[in-house]
Amino acid sequence: MKSKALLILAWIMLFAASNITAQKNPGNISDYINPEELKHPYLLFDQEGKEQMLEAIEKNQELAEIYEKQILAADRYLRMPKDYKMPDRKPDDEYYGILRAYQYDHLGPARSLAFAYQMTGNPAYAEKAFFHAEMLCKIDAWNYVFHQFPHIYRRVWPYGVDDDKVVFSYDIQTARISTHLALVYDWIYDYMDKGQRDRIRSALLEKSILPVRGNLDYFWWSDAVRCNWSAVCHSGAGIASLALLREDPQLIDVVESSYKGVSNVMDEIGIDGGWIEGRGYWDYMVSHSTWFMEAVNRSTDGAFNLFLHPRLANNLVDFVMYTLPADFCDGGKGPEGESWMVNKIIAETGQQTAAWYRDTFLELDESIYDLIFRKPDVESKKPDLKSKHFRTIHWAAMQTSFTDENTVTVVCKAGKNDDPHHGHLDCGQFIVNYKDNNFISEPAKAEYDLYYFAKERWDYLQASSEGHNVVSVNGEHQIPAKIKNKPWRNVGTDIDEFYTSDKQDYVVMKNLEKAYPAKEMTSWERKIVLDKPNLTVVIDKIGSEKNAEIRSRIHPGGTLEMKRNYYIITSDKGDVMAVVPFSDQQFTLEKRRHPSLRTHTWSRFQWIPYIDTYTKTKNNRTTMGYLIFPYTSEEETGGIINSIQIQSGSGEEINVSFSFSGEKNEISF
């Protein structure tokens, strides 16, 4: 009987696996698209879809206002003169601002005017849209100068990419222009004559499609499956090819390779929705893929629908929703995700928690894409769990509430230090958010310059462990898993334990010393506890030689005021939190500042404050930590400090006890 049940289970699993495979790749895209039957517009909507859009605008005041705004913008572009002068090329990164401004002077207006033509039929919009499109076509290269040789040649390539890459003719800006120029081509196609169509067609072929067609092996981003570039670049070439299929049906091979490329990137989204590059680049990757994904989805009647990719569909916004305050990697805190992009995936998947996130945190972009990808009729549902462990990337978020500012949110991370593109050397990093302010923070997101993505990246404060809330022994800092022309190293560790309940959450990160050269630090374990709603406890067990200098660093997110043996941090709004360090060794508090200056002529020097809890250890093992809580008075804080006791248990166990809010707390580690 048991063997029969196992056989039935095996058949069920086999059928489920084959069904997923069939949905993911039901053959070739070429089997589902007949180029001769394509009739513009068809990429994001067709004639029927346009009529549905206009009907929705007529019935919905919010959509009507967005439409009115977009037509007003198009009218403005229509009246602006045609006296644009192409900027001269410059050899350094100053060209970034000049070229980008020129490109966007034409890219936005071309798209806006083309959309207005589709919605109104007024040929004046199409005529001016073509003017701006032609200005883009005249640019001899769409990629940024700092993404060309020799600047990008020095870059440290992300996971999955070898160092021997020397072709840099296609970048994310090329993909961006390709995408929107393809939409312009689709939307004003019936207005243009043969020569005008061929003008845009030639630019898309010469600058976007032919450089990559059959040559993907030469582009570093092609296999960079854990990097936003890969999805964005594949999408740009893919949608450009799809737009030209009527004239060039052989380009179906680029559509197929681009679809495969984007799918490979989606495979790397974590099992819980986490993205190793951080929150901002999750948004950039998904939003810039949405246009291509929808164009393929529509053109194949839903047979190739990457919105249903399990890694995207099952956990659409969990990563950015749970980690709202976390400005880890090269990202920032706050809501991420365009309203229209979230709308589209909700419409495809019916995700109720994504609808709740959109309704609670996202502002309407009021773009033309909010008209195309309208808010679907899906009931929103608040997530049942307040805290989450993103197991693939080893981040964790702990909180009592998503929306109650009177409660604390703690976000922390471990990880493998194996994202040399946008990752930081921040294994063990944590932030504490209260009253919508990161009281325990990290230096603000860095301005990019010519050196930030090369080997010098790890010397920048924002990327180095020196700029994070971690521990160092004798000045030893964390190291990256990858430097150009050097082999990959297994550097870093995991979140080993995660626990959540209504009263308390905690994480345990063991073997953090593996993020270091391991010459000075022999071991480091960190336990972070959120005693709900607003007490954070951090306990560190650090191994070293005797007489080692140990520093545990905190970057305050506000005005720092030193007290006798603790400090308080005050936000711009006047809210205050206390940070009470403790240790089984004598320690001192040292308030210092990092100097920070970027390699740009417009950069301004700034000081970034931090505070070290410093001790010179007498033993091979040192216990340190913090109590972090909303500050009320010196008297209360003094009583908490006097109550702190650290005791060694059996083996490696440490017990930390203290009184807080009239109750005795004891935490074992």
RACOR-V91894 format. One record per backbone hydrogen bond with DSSP energy under -0.5 kcal/mol. NH is the residue of the N-H (numbers start at 1). CO is the residue of the C=O. If there is no record, write none. Layout:
NH_CO / NH_CO
//
This chain:
5_1 / 6_2 / 7_3 / 8_4 / 9_5 / 10_6 / 11_7 / 12_8 / 13_9 / 14_10 / 15_11 / 16_12 / 17_13 / 18_14 / 19_15 / 20_16 / 21_17 / 22_18 / 23_19 / 24_20 / 25_21 / 31_28 / 32_29 / 33_29 / 35_33 / 37_34 / 38_34 / 38_35 / 50_46 / 51_47 / 52_48 / 53_49 / 54_50 / 55_51 / 56_52 / 57_53 / 58_54 / 59_55 / 60_56 / 61_59 / 64_60 / 65_61 / 66_62 / 67_63 / 68_64 / 69_65 / 70_66 / 71_67 / 72_68 / 73_69 / 74_70 / 75_71 / 76_72 / 77_73 / 78_74 / 79_75 / 80_76 / 95_92 / 96_93 / 97_94 / 98_94 / 99_95 / 100_96 / 101_97 / 102_98 / 103_99 / 104_100 / 105_101 / 106_102 / 106_103 / 107_103 / 108_104 / 110_106 / 111_107 / 112_108 / 113_109 / 114_110 / 115_111 / 116_112 / 117_113 / 118_114 / 119_115 / 120_116 / 121_117 / 123_121 / 125_122 / 126_122 / 127_123 / 128_124 / 129_125 / 130_126 / 131_127 / 132_128 / 133_129 / 134_130 / 135_131 / 136_132 / 137_133 / 138_134 / 139_135 / 139_136 / 147_144 / 148_145 / 151_148 / 152_148 / 154_150 / 154_151 / 155_152 / 156_453 / 157_155 / 161_158 / 165_163 / 167_218 / 168_166 / 175_171 / 176_172 / 177_173 / 178_174 / 179_175 / 180_176 / 181_177 / 182_178 / 183_179 / 184_180 / 185_181 / 186_182 / 187_183 / 188_184 / 191_188 / 192_188 / 197_193 / 198_194 / 199_195 / 200_196 / 201_197 / 202_198 / 203_199 / 204_200 / 205_201 / 206_202 / 207_203 / 208_204 / 209_204 / 210_205 / 212_209 / 213_209 / 215_212 / 216_212 / 218_215 / 219_216 / 220_218 / 222_219 / 223_220 / 224_221 / 225_223 / 226_159 / 227_224 / 230_224 / 230_227 / 231_227 / 232_228 / 233_229 / 234_230 / 235_231 / 236_232 / 237_233 / 238_234 / 239_235 / 240_236 / 241_237 / 242_238 / 243_239 / 244_240 / 244_241 / 245_242 / 247_244 / 248_244 / 251_248 / 252_249 / 253_250 / 254_251 / 255_251 / 256_252 / 257_253 / 258_254 / 259_255 / 260_256 / 261_257 / 262_258 / 263_259 / 264_260 / 265_261 / 266_262 / 267_263 / 268_265 / 269_266 / 270_274 / 273_270 / 278_275 / 282_278 / 283_279 / 284_280 / 285_281 / 286_282 / 287_283 / 288_284 / 289_285 / 289_286 / 290_286 / 291_287 / 293_289 / 294_290 / 295_291 / 296_292 / 297_293 / 298_294 / 299_295 / 300_296 / 301_298 / 302_297 / 303_300 / 305_303 / 306_304 / 308_305 / 309_306 / 312_309 / 313_309 / 314_310 / 316_313 / 319_315 / 321_317 / 322_318 / 323_319 / 324_321 / 326_323 / 327_325 / 330_277 / 330_422 / 331_328 / 334_324 / 342_338 / 343_339 / 344_340 / 345_341 / 346_342 / 347_343 / 348_344 / 349_345 / 350_346 / 355_351 / 356_352 / 357_353 / 358_354 / 359_355 / 360_356 / 361_357 / 362_357 / 362_358 / 370_367 / 371_367 / 371_368 / 372_368 / 373_369 / 374_372 / 378_376 / 381_352 / 388_397 / 390_388 / 390_395 / 391_389 / 394_390 / 395_390 / 396_412 / 397_388 / 398_410 / 400_408 / 405_403 / 407_404 / 408_533 / 409_433 / 410_398 / 411_431 / 412_396 / 413_429 / 414_394 / 415_493 / 423_419 / 425_463 / 426_424 / 428_413 / 429_426 / 431_411 / 432_440 / 433_409 / 434_437 / 435_405 / 437_434 / 439_432 / 439_437 / 440_432 / 441_439 / 441_555 / 443_467 / 452_449 / 454_451 / 457_454 / 458_455 / 459_456 / 460_456 / 460_457 / 463_460 / 464_460 / 467_461 / 467_464 / 468_465 / 470_468 / 472_551 / 473_476 / 474_549 / 476_473 / 479_515 / 481_417 / 486_483 / 489_481 / 491_416 / 491_489 / 492_514 / 493_415 / 496_494 / 496_508 / 497_508 / 499_506 / 501_504 / 505_530 / 506_499 / 507_528 / 508_497 / 509_526 / 510_508 / 512_524 / 514_511 / 515_512 / 516_513 / 517_477 / 522_520 / 522_543 / 523_543 / 525_541 / 526_509 / 527_539 / 528_507 / 529_537 / 530_505 / 531_529 / 531_535 / 532_503 / 532_530 / 534_531 / 535_531 / 536_534 / 536_628 / 537_529 / 538_626 / 539_527 / 540_624 / 541_525 / 542_540 / 542_622 / 543_523 / 544_620 / 545_520 / 547_617 / 548_545 / 550_548 / 550_615 / 551_472 / 552_613 / 553_470 / 553_551 / 554_611 / 555_441 / 556_554 / 557_439 / 558_556 / 559_570 / 561_568 / 563_566 / 567_579 / 568_561 / 569_577 / 570_559 / 571_575 / 574_571 / 577_569 / 578_629 / 579_567 / 580_578 / 580_627 / 581_579 / 582_625 / 584_623 / 588_614 / 590_588 / 590_612 / 591_589 / 592_590 / 592_610 / 594_608 / 596_606 / 600_598 / 603_600 / 606_596 / 608_594 / 609_607 / 610_592 / 611_554 / 612_590 / 613_552 / 614_588 / 614_612 / 615_550 / 617_548 / 617_615 / 622_542 / 624_540 / 625_582 / 626_538 / 627_580 / 628_536 / 629_578 / 631_576 / 637_633 / 638_634 / 639_635 / 640_636 / 641_637 / 642_638 / 643_639 / 643_640 / 644_640 / 644_641 / 645_657 / 647_655 / 649_653 / 653_650 / 655_647 / 656_654 / 656_667 / 657_645 / 657_655 / 658_665 / 660_663 / 663_660 / 665_658 / 667_656 / 669_654
//
